[in-house]
Amino acid sequence: MISTPAGPLERFDHRPRSRLATLPTPLERGPGLPGGARLWVKRDDLTGLGAGGNKARKLEFLCGEALRDGARSLVTVGAGQSNHCRMTAAAGAVLGLEVHLVLSGDRPAVATGNQLLSALFGAQLHYVGCPPHHWGELAIAGELLTDELAAAGAAPHSIPIGGSTAVGALGYAAAYVELVEQCAVAGIRPRAVVHTSSSGGTHAGLVAGRAVLRATGADDLPDVIAIGVAKGVNAGLPDVAELAAETLDLLDADPDSVTAADVEIDPRWIGDDYGVPTAAGDEAIRWAAVHGGWVLDRTYSGKGMAGLLGNAVAGRWRSGEDVVFLHTGGLPTVFAPGGAPSGPSSRRQ
Ligand SMILES: Cc1ncc(COP(=O)(O)O)c(C=O)c1O
């Protein structure tokens, strides 16, 4: 059994933090995987805030920083169906901050999925008209809007795409520690924690959390494996090792304790592009649905699970070993047009 030294989560106490997530999220025992390893699912789709998902953990630290700096409004950017934007809208509702979302695409006649919820949470939605993966264009539009709001006296705090700054990644450094503590209670030593990566902050945080525990003498820690679903992160942007090092710096831990060898991105599951469904992703959505009642989406968690299943089929883990899938959420897009594979699944999937 892995045991963590007393209080590694205390390292996070000196950082400004708004309590927004319901933590710890459950760690569920799942079925056997192809090849015989055992699946566990870390339910970060159940973080609570605004229908749940991974961004709640990042937003705790990002909003803590915003409030410390006297912000009265939040600005962030994302794809039209961004989960991050929806959860930022919910955080603003909880904290009494005005929220502005800069989104790709055009204003739809009828809002669905994350856009419907963001509007319900009271956010203002600004559409840039560009394709979903034009991150640079979105970032520039976000900066212009932030400047306008500042000039109008709205005291904006700008959160970059996906909340993937070192401050945001703190949430996933803490999550790694939380997960290892839960594994100790469950009596397992997983070989890996597999998750979906798009803007890289979740990945960087997990890598930083692993380094924090390693520095305290914990060994045999689960590897962190990212399944890349955006071209940027597959091409090495952001530099996840660098972002993890910055995260460690914020925790007064040794930034040099993370190296490129700690960072593994499996780029094989993106398909044609970010947001374009794949056959493997759709199969993984059905597999998860019929094996555990888990709901995965076609842009993120479905492709992430496809990566986990693909690695299991290829024999990466041995029979009897444990593997954790970090379920990062994505539920609302399932209810947007084309958000789920159509037709019933077979129980034998
Ligand atoms: C459901 C879901 N999973 C995974 C991710 C990837 O997280 P990150 O941007 O930190 O890489 C996102 C990001 O938007 C997401 O919405």
The ligand as an SDF file (V2000), in Angstrom:
LIG
                    3D

 16 16  0  0  0  0  0  0  0  0999 V2000
  -14.0780   17.5480  -20.0300 C   0  0  0  0  0  0  0  0  0  0  0  0
  -12.6750   17.9990  -20.1680 C   0  0  0  0  0  0  0  0  0  0  0  0
  -11.6840   17.0940  -20.0280 N   0  0  0  0  0  0  0  0  0  0  0  0
  -10.3970   17.4310  -20.1550 C   0  0  0  0  0  0  0  0  0  0  0  0
  -10.0250   18.7320  -20.4370 C   0  0  0  0  0  0  0  0  0  0  0  0
   -8.5720   19.0240  -20.5930 C   0  0  0  0  0  0  0  0  0  0  0  0
   -8.0540   19.7380  -19.4950 O   0  0  0  0  0  0  0  0  0  0  0  0
   -6.8310   20.7070  -19.7340 P   0  0  0  0  0  0  0  0  0  0  0  0
   -7.3280   21.8570  -20.5510 O   0  0  0  0  0  0  0  0  0  0  0  0
   -6.3970   21.0960  -18.3760 O   0  0  0  0  0  0  0  0  0  0  0  0
   -5.7890   19.9660  -20.4860 O   0  0  0  0  0  0  0  0  0  0  0  0
  -11.0050   19.7220  -20.6050 C   0  0  0  0  0  0  0  0  0  0  0  0
  -10.6290   21.0970  -20.9530 C   0  0  0  0  0  0  0  0  0  0  0  0
  -11.3940   21.9000  -21.3490 O   0  0  0  0  0  0  0  0  0  0  0  0
  -12.3650   19.3400  -20.4500 C   0  0  0  0  0  0  0  0  0  0  0  0
  -13.3550   20.2380  -20.5880 O   0  0  0  0  0  0  0  0  0  0  0  0
  1  2  1  0
  2  3  1  0
  2 15  2  0
  3  4  2  0
  4  5  1  0
  5  6  1  0
  5 12  2  0
  6  7  1  0
  7  8  1  0
  8  9  2  0
  8 10  1  0
  8 11  1  0
 12 13  1  0
 12 15  1  0
 13 14  2  0
 15 16  1  0
M  END
$$$$
